[in-house]
Every structure is written in C-alpha cells, then in structure tokens.
C-alpha cells in the first residue's frame, strides 16, 4: 500500500505576511527531522518558492497540468527540482499569464499524487479566495492561517473563518507572524483572538527576523537550515517544529 503523506496549506487573506518564507522554514525543519518534503507553489501568479532553485526552471505546475490535460504526464519527478536530498520544489509558473491557464480541478489530483511520494507536502498559496485556493484548502490535511498585527489581515481572516465555521471546516490552525511587525503592536493577543474569533495556536517572535534574509534567499539558502539557527532562535524553531509534529501526529481536528 502506498504511504500517505501529510499536507499543509499555508494561507492568508492578505499578502506580505511571510507565507513563502514560512513555507521554506518549515520545509527546512521537516527535512532536519528526516522527512522527505515537497514544496508545492500554488501561488500561480506570483510564486516565490523558486528563489531557492539554483538552476534554470523549465517545468512548472503549468506544464504539469497541461501535460495531464493532454495525456502527456508520466511522473512527478519530471517537474520537480531538488534543493537537497530531502527537499524538492514544484514551482509556480514564471509567466503569470500561464497561471490563468491552469485548470484548478487538476490541483487536487496533483496533491493526491505527491502525498504518496513525500512525507510532508507544504503548499504556498496566493491571498485571493479563488477557485485554485478553494480546491487547495479543501484538499489539504492542515490549513495554517498566517496573520499579523494588521486590522485588514485580522478582519479578512475572521471573514474566512466564519465561512469555515458555516461549512463545519475545522482542520485549521492560526499562526501569528510577529517577525514582520517592526512597530509596536497595535492589538494585544487577546484583541487579535477576539477580532478573528479563534485561538492563536502558534507564534513567531520579532527576534526571528533575519537582517540577511535577502542574501540567504539570493544564495538559495533556507534560513532554518543555516548552521546555528536552531540555537539562536530556539523558541521560534521549536514552535515551527511543533507545527510539523502536530501535523504528523494528527493533532488537528479532522475534516467532516
């Protein structure tokens, strides 16, 4: 019987909250836990996970779905790129116009294919609640909502979570990314919980912000795999590790 990997969809209704960097950092931690990881970039109009691929990108999700439509698909490895021995990347299109041509109904098929080949599949997404994100959210084991201390993020998150509540969707967790908040937070933790109408399950502190993040990514480096990261940012490292452990142990409510 084929193994069943676990999938994390990283989502926020607002851009600029650090989803892509979080996806990379989680992949780094999962790989250090000896899991085989796929980074799946479903932000099809502005995907950023290809920034760690140190080679020319020739095949993307666009080519994969197009080949599936036209019966040319053979195997997932024809479209993935290796970051290291544990992490592969399936990139979003380089041309955003190709994103408009992706048939969303094939995305759930992609998720089902890759979950039999990887222990952890981490899915980065765009911030629009479009058909692509609806399919992705519905097909994932865990939905990780990323919020910051911004009223627009918080109110939009509340709107989405209200929809989830109406639909009896419970397989989500909320992560507060304070590492991108350079000013004094306007809302307290209690305020934010009240606004979104849900608990905040994980958090990343200001100390995890890396001044050299741009150079790390330019050099195709995942921050959590940099030597000494786990010691310098121990609390945040453990919080991200907890996300992976919770997912693998099934410490989330199942979808109904």
SERO-4910 file (N, C-alpha, C, O; in steps of 0.05 Angstrom, whole numbers):
BEGIN
 pado doro    nc1    nc2    nc3   cac1   cac2   cac3    cc1    cc2    cc3    oc1    oc2    oc3
  Unk    A     17    -24      0      0      0      0     18     25      0     37     26     15
  Unk    A     11     44    -16     26     69    -18     23     85      8      2     85     20
  Unk    A     45     98     16     43    114     41     27    139     36     23    148     13
  Unk    A     16    150     58      1    174     56     16    196     70     18    196     95
  Unk    A     27    215     55     40    238     66     19    258     77     -4    255     71
  Unk    A     29    277     91     12    298    103     16    324     88     38    330     79
  Unk    A     -5    340     85     -4    365     70    -11    389     88    -31    388    103
  Unk    A      5    410     86      0    435    100     -4    457     79     13    462     62
  Unk    A    -28    469     79    -33    492     62    -28    517     78    -42    522     98
  Unk    A    -10    534     69     -4    559     83    -19    581     69    -15    587     46
  Unk    A    -37    594     84    -55    613     72    -59    638     89    -58    637    113
  Unk    A    -63    661     76    -71    685     89    -88    701     69    -82    701     45
  Unk    A   -109    715     78   -125    731     60   -112    757     52   -123    774     38
  Unk    A    -87    762     62    -72    786     56    -44    779     49    -32    762     62
  Unk    A    -33    792     29     -5    788     22     14    801     41      6    819     56
  Unk    A     40    793     39     60    807     55     62    798     84     74    812    100
  Unk    A     50    775     91     51    766    119     73    745    124     76    735    146
  Unk    A     88    738    103    111    720    106    105    691    100    118    673    111
  Unk    A     84    685     84     77    657     78    100    642     65    106    619     73
  Unk    A    112    654     45    132    639     29    157    633     46    167    611     44
  Unk    A    166    652     61    189    647     79    182    626    100    199    610    107
  Unk    A    158    627    110    149    607    129    149    579    117    158    560    129
  Unk    A    139    578     92    139    552     78    167    541     75    172    517     80
  Unk    A    186    558     68    214    549     66    225    540     93    238    520     95
  Unk    A    219    556    114    230    549    140    218    523    151    232    507    163
  Unk    A    192    519    146    180    493    154    192    470    139    196    448    151
  Unk    A    197    474    114    209    453     98    237    446    109    244    422    110
  Unk    A    252    466    116    279    462    127    277    445    153    293    427    157
  Unk    A    258    453    170    256    438    196    246    410    191    257    391    203
  Unk    A    227    406    174    217    379    168    239    361    157    241    338    164
  Unk    A    255    373    140    277    357    128    298    350    149    310    328    148
  Unk    A    302    368    169    321    361    191    310    340    209    325    328    224
  Unk    A    284    336    208    271    314    223    270    288    207    257    269    215
  Unk    A    284    288    185    288    265    167    262    258    151    258    235    144
  Unk    A    246    278    146    223    275    129    230    283    101    246    301     96
  Unk    A    219    269     81    221    277     53    200    297     47    176    292     52
  Unk    A    208    320     37    190    343     35    187    353      6    206    354     -9
  Unk    A    162    360     -1    157    374    -26    147    402    -20    127    405     -5
  Unk    A    159    423    -31    149    450    -30    132    453    -56    143    452    -78
  Unk    A    107    458    -53     88    459    -75     78    488    -77     64    498    -59
  Unk    A     84    502    -99     78    530   -102     52    534   -118     53    534   -142
  Unk    A     30    538   -103      4    543   -116     -2    572   -117    -25    580   -123
  Unk    A     17    589   -111     13    618   -116     20    623   -145     41    633   -153
  Unk    A      1    615   -163      7    611   -191     12    637   -206     21    636   -229
  Unk    A      6    660   -194     10    686   -208     35    701   -199     45    718   -212
  Unk    A     45    693   -175     68    707   -164     84    690   -145     94    699   -125
  Unk    A     87    664   -152    101    646   -135    130    654   -130    144    664   -147
  Unk    A    139    648   -105    165    657    -97    184    634    -88    207    638    -83
  Unk    A    173    609    -87    190    587    -77    212    580    -96    231    567    -88
  Unk    A    210    588   -121    231    582   -140    257    597   -134    277    592   -147
  Unk    A    256    616   -114    280    631   -108    302    614    -96    325    623    -94
  Unk    A    296    590    -87    317    572    -76    326    552    -96    343    535    -89
  Unk    A    316    553   -120    325    534   -141    349    545   -155    347    566   -168
  Unk    A    371    531   -153    396    541   -164    401    530   -192    423    520   -198
  Unk    A    381    531   -209    383    523   -236    360    535   -252    341    545   -241
  Unk    A    362    534   -279    341    545   -295    316    528   -293    316    504   -295
  Unk    A    294    542   -289    268    529   -286    255    525   -314    249    544   -327
  Unk    A    251    500   -321    240    494   -347    211    483   -345    195    487   -363
  Unk    A    206    469   -323    180    456   -319    167    468   -294    180    470   -273
  Unk    A    141    474   -295    127    485   -272    100    471   -270     94    453   -285
  Unk    A     84    481   -251     57    470   -248     41    474   -273     24    457   -280
  Unk    A     45    495   -287     31    500   -312     37    477   -332     18    466   -343
  Unk    A     62    470   -335     69    448   -353     58    421   -344     49    405   -360
  Unk    A     58    417   -317     47    392   -306     18    390   -312      9    369   -322
  Unk    A      2    410   -306    -27    409   -311    -33    407   -341    -52    393   -349
  Unk    A    -18    421   -357    -22    420   -386    -16    392   -397    -31    382   -414
  Unk    A      4    379   -386     10    352   -394    -11    332   -384    -17    312   -398
  Unk    A    -22    337   -361    -43    320   -351    -68    322   -368    -81    302   -374
  Unk    A    -75    346   -376    -98    351   -394    -95    336   -420   -114    325   -431
  Unk    A    -70    336   -431    -65    326   -457    -52    298   -457    -40    289   -477
  Unk    A    -54    284   -434    -45    256   -431    -15    253   -437     -7    232   -448
  Unk    A      0    273   -430     30    271   -433     44    266   -406     68    261   -406
  Unk    A     29    267   -385     41    264   -358     51    235   -354     38    216   -360
  Unk    A     75    233   -342     87    207   -336     93    205   -306     83    187   -293
  Unk    A    109    224   -295    116    222   -267    122    250   -256    131    268   -271
  Unk    A    117    254   -230    120    280   -217    149    289   -218    154    313   -221
  Unk    A    168    271   -217    196    279   -217    205    293   -242    227    305   -243
  Unk    A    189    291   -263    195    306   -288    192    336   -285    201    351   -301
  Unk    A    178    344   -263    171    372   -260    183    385   -234    180    409   -230
  Unk    A    195    368   -217    206    378   -192    236    384   -194    250    374   -212
  Unk    A    245    401   -175    273    409   -174    284    403   -146    270    407   -126
  Unk    A    308    392   -144    319    385   -118    333    409   -105    349    422   -118
  Unk    A    325    414    -80    340    434    -64    363    419    -50    386    428    -50
  Unk    A    356    396    -38    377    378    -27    365    350    -27    345    345    -41
  Unk    A    378    332    -13    369    304    -14    341    300     -2    329    279     -8
  Unk    A    332    318     14    306    315     28    284    333     17    260    328     21
  Unk    A    291    355      3    271    375     -5    270    378    -35    291    383    -48
  Unk    A    246    375    -46    241    380    -74    222    404    -76    208    411    -57
  Unk    A    223    417   -100    206    440   -104    191    437   -130    202    430   -151
  Unk    A    164    441   -130    148    443   -154    140    472   -157    124    482   -141
  Unk    A    151    485   -177    149    514   -179    123    524   -192    111    510   -209
  Unk    A    115    548   -185     94    562   -199    104    572   -225    129    574   -229
  Unk    A     87    579   -244     96    589   -270    112    615   -267    107    632   -250
  Unk    A    132    617   -284    148    642   -285    132    664   -298    135    688   -290
  Unk    A    116    657   -316     99    677   -330     71    676   -318     57    656   -320
  Unk    A     62    698   -305     36    698   -291     13    693   -310     -8    685   -301
  Unk    A     17    698   -336     -5    692   -355    -10    663   -357    -33    654   -362
  Unk    A     10    646   -352      6    617   -351    -11    609   -328    -25    589   -329
  Unk    A    -10    625   -306    -26    619   -283    -55    620   -289    -71    605   -277
  Unk    A    -63    637   -307    -91    639   -315   -101    615   -331   -125    611   -333
  Unk    A    -83    600   -341    -90    577   -358    -90    551   -343    -97    530   -354
  Unk    A    -84    552   -317    -83    527   -301   -112    519   -294   -127    535   -283
  Unk    A   -118    494   -300   -144    483   -294   -144    474   -264   -130    455   -258
  Unk    A   -160    488   -248   -158    483   -219   -166    454   -211   -158    444   -190
  Unk    A   -183    441   -227   -192    414   -220   -169    394   -220   -172    372   -209
  Unk    A   -147    401   -233   -124    382   -233   -106    386   -208    -89    369   -203
  Unk    A   -110    407   -193    -93    412   -170    -98    391   -148    -79    382   -135
  Unk    A   -123    384   -143   -128    363   -123   -116    336   -132   -107    320   -115
  Unk    A   -115    331   -158   -102    307   -169    -72    307   -164    -60    287   -157
  Unk    A    -60    331   -167    -32    334   -161    -26    328   -132     -7    314   -125
  Unk    A    -42    340   -114    -38    335    -85    -40    306    -79    -24    296    -63
  Unk    A    -59    292    -90    -62    263    -85    -38    247    -95    -30    228    -83
  Unk    A    -27    255   -118     -4    241   -129     21    245   -111     35    226   -105
  Unk    A     26    270   -103     51    276    -88     50    266    -60     71    261    -48
  Unk    A     26    264    -48     25    255    -20     33    226    -17     39    217      5
  Unk    A     33    211    -39     42    183    -37     73    181    -41     84    159    -38
  Unk    A     86    203    -48    114    202    -53    131    218    -33    155    217    -32
  Unk    A    117    234    -16    131    251      4    118    248     31     94    241     33
  Unk    A    134    252     52    123    251     79    108    276     86     87    275     99
  Unk    A    118    299     77    106    325     82    105    341     56    124    343     42
  Unk    A     81    351     50     77    369     27     69    396     38     48    399     51
  Unk    A     85    417     33     79    444     43     71    461     19     86    464      0
  Unk    A     47    472     20     35    486     -3     34    516      3     20    524     22
  Unk    A     48    531    -13     45    560    -11     23    569    -29     18    557    -50
  Unk    A      9    590    -22    -15    599    -37    -14    629    -41      0    644    -28
  Unk    A    -31    638    -60    -36    666    -63    -56    675    -42    -66    658    -27
  Unk    A    -63    701    -41    -81    710    -20   -110    713    -29   -127    720    -12
  Unk    A   -116    709    -54   -144    711    -63   -159    685    -57   -148    663    -58
  Unk    A   -184    688    -50   -201    665    -46   -214    657    -73   -238    660    -77
  Unk    A   -196    648    -91   -206    640   -117   -209    610   -119   -206    596    -99
  Unk    A   -216    600   -142   -221    571   -146   -196    554   -139   -199    533   -128
  Unk    A   -173    564   -146   -148    550   -141   -144    546   -111   -138    524   -101
  Unk    A   -148    568    -95   -145    566    -66   -167    549    -53   -162    535    -34
  Unk    A   -191    551    -64   -213    535    -53   -207    505    -56   -211    490    -37
  Unk    A   -198    497    -79   -190    469    -84   -167    461    -66   -168    439    -54
  Unk    A   -148    479    -63   -124    472    -46   -132    470    -17   -123    451     -4
  Unk    A   -147    488     -7   -156    487     21   -172    462     27   -168    449     47
  Unk    A   -189    455      8   -206    432     12   -191    406     10   -199    385     21
  Unk    A   -168    406     -3   -152    381     -8   -130    377     13   -116    357     12
  Unk    A   -126    396     31   -104    395     50   -111    384     77   -134    386     86
  Unk    A    -92    371     90    -96    360    117    -97    382    138   -115    381    156
  Unk    A    -79    401    136    -79    423    155    -78    449    139    -64    452    120
  Unk    A    -94    468    148    -94    495    137    -81    513    158    -91    516    180
  Unk    A    -59    526    151    -45    543    170    -50    572    162    -38    582    143
  Unk    A    -67    586    177    -73    614    172    -50    630    184    -44    628    208
  Unk    A    -38    647    168    -17    665    177    -28    693    180    -39    704    161
  Unk    A    -26    704    204    -36    731    209    -14    749    220      7    739    229
  Unk    A    -18    775    217      0    794    230    -18    814    245    -42    811    246
  Unk    A     -5    834    258    -19    853    274    -30    876    257    -22    899    260
  Unk    A    -47    869    239    -58    888    219    -88    884    218    -97    862    215
  Unk    A   -103    906    220   -132    904    221   -144    891    196   -164    877    198
  Unk    A   -132    896    173   -143    885    148   -139    855    147   -156    840    139
  Unk    A   -115    846    156   -110    817    157   -129    804    176   -140    783    170
  Unk    A   -132    816    200   -149    804    221   -178    802    213   -191    782    217
  Unk    A   -189    824    201   -217    824    193   -222    805    170   -242    791    170
  Unk    A   -204    804    151   -207    785    129   -205    756    138   -219    739    128
  Unk    A   -187    751    157   -184    725    169   -210    717    183   -220    694    180
  Unk    A   -222    735    198   -247    729    211   -269    722    190   -285    703    195
  Unk    A   -270    736    168   -290    730    147   -287    702    137   -307    688    134
  Unk    A   -262    694    131   -257    667    121   -263    646    142   -275    626    135
  Unk    A   -256    651    167   -261    632    188   -291    629    194   -300    608    202
  Unk    A   -306    651    190   -335    649    192   -347    630    171   -365    615    176
  Unk    A   -336    632    147   -344    614    125   -337    585    133   -354    567    129
  Unk    A   -313    581    144   -305    554    153   -324    544    174   -333    520    173
  Unk    A   -332    561    192   -350    553    213   -377    545    202   -389    525    210
  Unk    A   -387    560    183   -413    554    170   -411    527    155   -431    513    153
  Unk    A   -388    521    144   -384    496    129   -374    473    146   -368    451    135
  Unk    A   -371    478    172   -361    458    191   -333    448    183   -327    424    186
  Unk    A   -317    466    174   -289    460    168   -272    467    193   -272    490    202
  Unk    A   -258    447    203   -244    451    229   -214    445    227   -200    448    247
  Unk    A   -204    437    204   -176    428    203   -157    452    197   -141    451    178
  Unk    A   -158    472    215   -141    495    211   -128    503    238   -139    497    259
  Unk    A   -105    516    236    -91    528    258    -84    556    250    -82    563    226
  Unk    A    -79    573    270    -72    601    265    -44    607    276    -38    600    299
  Unk    A    -28    619    259     -1    627    267      2    657    265     -4    669    245
  Unk    A     11    669    287     17    698    288     46    702    281     64    693    295
  Unk    A     51    716    258     78    722    250     85    750    258     81    769    243
  Unk    A     97    753    282    105    779    292    132    788    282    141    810    287
  Unk    A    145    770    267    172    776    257    172    798    236    193    810    230
  Unk    A    149    804    224    148    824    204    136    851    214    134    870    200
  Unk    A    129    851    240    118    875    253    141    891    265    150    884    287
  Unk    A    149    912    252    172    927    261    164    949    281    181    960    295
  Unk    A    138    955    282    129    975    300    117    962    325    114    938    326
  Unk    A    111    979    345     98    969    369     70    958    361     54    972    349
  Unk    A     64    933    368     38    921    361     15    938    370     14    948    393
  Unk    A     -5    942    352    -28    958    359    -48    942    375    -60    952    394
  Unk    A    -51    916    368    -70    899    381    -56    880    400    -34    870    393
  Unk    A    -67    874    423    -57    853    440    -65    826    430    -82    824    412
  Unk    A    -53    805    441    -61    778    434    -91    773    438   -104    762    421
  Unk    A   -101    783    461   -129    780    467   -147    795    446   -168    785    438
  Unk    A   -137    819    438   -152    834    418   -154    818    392   -175    816    380
  Unk    A   -131    807    384   -130    793    358   -148    768    359   -161    762    340
  Unk    A   -147    753    381   -165    730    384   -194    738    381   -210    724    369
  Unk    A   -201    761    394   -229    770    393   -237    778    365   -259    772    356
  Unk    A   -218    791    350   -225    800    323   -229    777    304   -248    777    289
  Unk    A   -210    757    305   -212    735    286   -233    714    296   -241    697    280
  Unk    A   -240    715    321   -259    695    332   -248    667    334   -262    648    331
  Unk    A   -221    665    338   -209    639    340   -183    641    357   -174    663    363
  Unk    A   -173    618    365   -149    618    380   -124    623    363   -125    618    339
  Unk    A   -102    632    374    -77    634    361    -60    611    371    -52    610    394
  Unk    A    -54    592    353    -42    567    361    -12    567    362      0    554    379
  Unk    A      0    583    344     29    584    343     37    614    339     20    630    331
  Unk    A     62    620    345     71    647    340    101    647    334    116    630    342
  Unk    A    109    668    319    137    673    314    143    701    324    129    720    317
  Unk    A    164    703    340    171    729    352    187    747    334    196    739    313
  Unk    A    191    771    344    206    791    329    235    783    325    248    790    305
  Unk    A    246    767    344    274    760    342    282    743    319    305    741    311
  Unk    A    261    729    307    268    712    285    272    727    259    282    715    239
  Unk    A    266    753    258    271    768    234    301    768    228    317    775    246
  Unk    A    308    761    204    336    759    196    343    783    178    332    785    156
  Unk    A    362    799    187    370    822    171    382    813    144    381    828    124
  Unk    A    393    789    144    406    779    120    388    760    103    397    745     87
  Unk    A    361    762    108    343    743     95    345    745     65    344    725     51
  Unk    A    348    769     54    350    773     25    375    759     14    374    746     -7
  Unk    A    397    762     28    422    749     18    420    719     21    431    705      4
  Unk    A    407    709     42    404    680     45    388    669     21    397    649      9
  Unk    A    366    682     14    350    672     -8    363    676    -35    360    659    -53
  Unk    A    378    698    -37    393    702    -62    413    680    -66    419    672    -89
  Unk    A    424    670    -44    444    649    -46    431    621    -45    444    601    -41
  Unk    A    404    620    -48    389    595    -48    392    580    -22    395    555    -22
  Unk    A    390    594      0    392    581     27    366    584     42    354    605     42
  Unk    A    358    562     54    334    562     72    344    570    100    361    556    111
  Unk    A    333    591    112    343    601    137    345    580    159    365    580    174
  Unk    A    325    563    162    325    544    184    346    522    181    351    506    199
  Unk    A    358    520    157    380    501    153    407    513    156    428    499    153
  Unk    A    408    539    162    434    552    166    445    544    193    430    543    213
  Unk    A    470    537    194    483    527    219    478    547    242    483    571    239
  Unk    A    469    537    264    465    553    288    438    566    291    432    578    311
  Unk    A    421    563    270    394    576    271    378    566    294    366    582    308
  Unk    A    377    539    298    360    528    319    368    537    347    352    537    365
  Unk    A    394    544    351    403    554    377    398    584    380    390    593    402
  Unk    A    402    599    359    399    628    361    369    635    363    362    656    375
  Unk    A    352    619    351    323    625    351    308    601    361    290    590    349
  Unk    A    316    592    385    306    567    396    276    566    399    264    546    390
  Unk    A    263    586    411    235    586    415    219    585    389    200    569    387
  Unk    A    227    601    370    213    601    344    218    575    329    200    565    316
  Unk    A    242    565    331    248    539    318    230    517    329    220    501    314
  Unk    A    227    517    356    211    496    369    181    500    361    167    480    358
  Unk    A    172    525    358    145    529    350    139    519    322    119    507    317
  Unk    A    158    523    304    155    513    277    157    482    276    143    469    261
  Unk    A    175    472    293    177    443    295    151    431    305    143    409    297
  Unk    A    138    445    324    113    435    335     91    433    313     75    415    314
  Unk    A     92    451    294     72    450    272     76    424    256     56    410    250
  Unk    A    101    417    250    106    392    236     98    368    253     85    349    242
  Unk    A    105    368    278     98    346    296     68    343    299     57    321    299
  Unk    A     53    366    302     24    364    304     12    352    279     -7    336    281
  Unk    A     22    361    256     11    350    231     16    320    229     -3    306    222
  Unk    A     40    311    235     46    283    232     31    265    252     24    243    246
  Unk    A     27    276    276     12    261    296    -18    263    293    -33    248    306
  Unk    A    -26    281    275    -55    284    272    -68    300    294    -92    297    300
  Unk    A    -52    318    307    -63    335    328    -78    359    317    -71    382    322
  Unk    A    -97    353    301   -115    373    290   -142    360    287   -144    335    286
  Unk    A   -163    375    286   -190    364    282   -193    354    253   -183    367    235
  Unk    A   -205    332    249   -208    321    223   -230    336    208   -249    346    220
  Unk    A   -228    337    181   -249    348    165   -273    331    167   -272    306    169
  Unk    A   -296    343    165   -321    329    166   -332    325    137   -353    313    133
***
